[in-house]
């Protein structure tokens, strides 16, 4: 009888280990590599979000400093499975040349030996071919020295349409149109894995299509723009111009109120100012969003990270010592 009990206990322990391994395998990790905009801000690098799911490491936008942030997170550049660009504004792509040129180099992290995989809206092929042309002569010289391999000098670019754009190892990425004024198309992305979903929307204001695709996501990465109350009073035309295609705190609250994610985090944070009027503070941004939305949200900072699995959504402790103090 004791032998039977021991066998049962061993079986249960094995099943528990399998279940734990499955839970770990189906965890999505999301890191805000950069939360900024084209406005120069040493505290916020260019917009970029890393989603790690299963064997996939997916990069959403590649703003200023993305290669450095990946290095800080100890993610080898060669391990990026694919890059997804939401729109072709400069702050979403300025980090691409660095990523492309650095990933194939022989470093301690190893090196990329195949083409960089890139997805984006109409015009993404121009971006890819332009970067290849920019580095054509340096690639030639590095290949002569044996520093890079020829396949890694290419970029495989695919134009995104609405719908499923990427499926691999149980990870699915769906593109959907969002609203950015005259800039069209502009895409948000929904990443699904293990029964969970992360929605990433960069430059956008409210739209029904955005809400429909963001419904009940585990984590929603949402952009926001803010001029302080003082700036709104002094220069309403200036501020309202940006609010026409970027979500104000009030519009961001409306988006979240209708989408109802388990947790929202704000990135791509546009902080408008004038020489005589300072940027809005983080406290003002938080208070104005809270007045419009009663759910859980976080004001994002560079290198914040989150875990999503069957246990819920949790924020991972991070060290902000690589940043300076936010003005205001």
Secondary structure by P-SEA (a helix, b strand, c coil): caaaaaaaaaaaaaaaaaaaaaaaaabbbbbcccccccccccccccbbbbbbccccccccccccaaaaaaaaaccccccccbbbbcccccccccaaaaaaaccccccccccccccbbbbbccaaaaaaaaaaaaaaaaaaaaaaaccccccccccbbbbbccccccccccbbbbbbbbbccccccbbbbbbbccccbbbbbccccccaaaaaaaccccccbbbbbbccaaaaaacaaaaaaaacccccaaaaaaaaaaacccbbbbccbbbbbccccccccaaaaaaaaaaccccccccccccbbbbbcccccccccccccccccccc
